Amino acid sequence: MISRIEHISIAVKDYDKAVDFFHNVLGAIPGVGAEDGNLKFYWQILSLGDLSRLELIKPTGEGSFLDNFLKNKENGGVHHITLQTPDIHKVRECLEKKNIPYFGFNEFGEVWKELFIHPKDAFGILIQIAQLNPDDYLDDSVKFSNLQRWSVHKTANGCMLDVSHPGGGKVELKLSDTERKALIKDLMEKG
């Protein structure tokens, strides 16, 4: 029912400082971001390594839904964890059967479907469950086009194999020449 942790969302007061830290210090690659005028906040996805993602969120004006959350925090903090599901309606049915309250059920076409479980019902953490295509939120440099699922690059001692991951993005695997030859042999025998 749950595919993976999609991202951890961090609410921040100083967005530029946070982006500098995660991008320039830790090497996160900024992806898609947008402003929500109704809730008065801005969000941006950052990817780290092969599949790890963070979301930075910041208020964009008075009356932001983040105001209360950030009020007593010096710099910010973890706001919520987003879990990915292939079927939001199945999750919703399960929660209802188990009498677990949820709120904020939204369907934004086929692009994004979500619901939330309040921290009081989820051991102190706000949980967002979403149905999405995770590649939609990543920078082009960390994903393949729709038609490509792998690439191979020769290295001095073997090759680098990049493989499209079902959770979005691509996974990089360095293979020695011996491993490369063994992979080719396995593919020939079993493929």
Solvent accessible surface area in square Angstrom, and as a share of the most:
residue,aa,sasa,rsa
1,M,107,0.48
2,I,72,0.37
3,S,65,0.42
4,R,44,0.16
5,I,100,0.51
6,E,5,0.02
7,H,6,0.03
8,I,60,0.31
9,S,0,0.00
10,I,29,0.15
11,A,0,0.00
12,V,12,0.07
13,K,99,0.42
14,D,76,0.39
15,Y,30,0.11
16,D,111,0.57
17,K,136,0.57
18,A,12,0.10
19,V,32,0.18
20,D,69,0.36
21,F,96,0.40
22,F,29,0.12
23,H,72,0.32
24,N,102,0.52
25,V,96,0.55
26,L,94,0.47
27,G,49,0.47
28,A,0,0.00
29,I,62,0.32
30,P,40,0.25
31,G,17,0.16
32,V,62,0.36
33,G,27,0.26
34,A,41,0.32
35,E,109,0.49
36,D,44,0.23
37,G,55,0.53
38,N,145,0.74
39,L,85,0.42
40,K,80,0.34
41,F,25,0.11
42,Y,53,0.20
43,W,46,0.16
44,Q,26,0.12
45,I,6,0.03
46,L,0,0.00
47,S,9,0.06
48,L,40,0.20
49,G,77,0.74
50,D,73,0.38
51,L,42,0.21
52,S,64,0.41
53,R,11,0.04
54,L,22,0.11
55,E,16,0.07
56,L,0,0.00
57,I,2,0.01
58,K,58,0.25
59,P,40,0.25
60,T,54,0.32
61,G,35,0.33
62,E,155,0.70
63,G,60,0.58
64,S,6,0.04
65,F,82,0.34
66,L,0,0.00
67,D,59,0.31
68,N,116,0.59
69,F,52,0.22
70,L,7,0.04
71,K,134,0.57
72,N,135,0.69
73,K,70,0.30
74,E,154,0.69
75,N,100,0.51
76,G,24,0.23
77,G,21,0.20
78,V,77,0.44
79,H,20,0.09
80,H,14,0.06
81,I,42,0.21
82,T,0,0.00
83,L,35,0.17
84,Q,17,0.08
85,T,1,0.01
86,P,94,0.59
87,D,58,0.30
88,I,0,0.00
89,H,75,0.34
90,K,118,0.50
91,V,3,0.01
92,R,75,0.27
93,E,98,0.44
94,C,40,0.24
95,L,14,0.07
96,E,93,0.42
97,K,161,0.68
98,K,135,0.57
99,N,132,0.68
100,I,64,0.32
101,P,76,0.48
102,Y,52,0.20
103,F,95,0.40
104,G,33,0.32
105,F,49,0.20
106,N,56,0.29
107,E,82,0.37
108,F,117,0.49
109,G,53,0.51
110,E,147,0.66
111,V,87,0.50
112,W,37,0.13
113,K,19,0.08
114,E,18,0.08
115,L,0,0.00
116,F,34,0.14
117,I,13,0.07
118,H,80,0.36
119,P,39,0.25
120,K,161,0.68
121,D,52,0.27
122,A,8,0.06
123,F,209,0.87
124,G,62,0.60
125,I,48,0.24
126,L,25,0.12
127,I,33,0.17
128,Q,14,0.06
129,I,8,0.04
130,A,0,0.00
131,Q,43,0.19
132,L,19,0.10
133,N,79,0.40
134,P,8,0.05
135,D,38,0.19
136,D,67,0.35
137,Y,27,0.10
138,L,8,0.04
139,D,52,0.27
140,D,111,0.58
141,S,71,0.46
142,V,23,0.13
143,K,43,0.18
144,F,22,0.09
145,S,72,0.46
146,N,154,0.79
147,L,177,0.88
148,Q,76,0.34
149,R,166,0.61
150,W,158,0.55
151,S,19,0.12
152,V,87,0.50
153,H,96,0.43
154,K,177,0.75
155,T,42,0.24
156,A,107,0.83
157,N,114,0.59
158,G,4,0.04
159,C,6,0.03
160,M,39,0.18
161,L,26,0.13
162,D,13,0.07
163,V,61,0.35
164,S,32,0.21
165,H,60,0.27
166,P,126,0.79
167,G,5,0.05
168,G,3,0.02
169,G,2,0.02
170,K,55,0.23
171,V,44,0.25
172,E,114,0.51
173,L,92,0.46
174,K,140,0.59
175,L,18,0.09
176,S,50,0.32
177,D,53,0.28
178,T,106,0.62
179,E,87,0.39
180,R,67,0.24
181,K,115,0.49
182,A,53,0.41
183,L,63,0.32
184,I,83,0.42
185,K,124,0.53
186,D,64,0.33
187,L,107,0.53
188,M,154,0.69
189,E,112,0.50
190,K,161,0.68
191,G,97,0.93
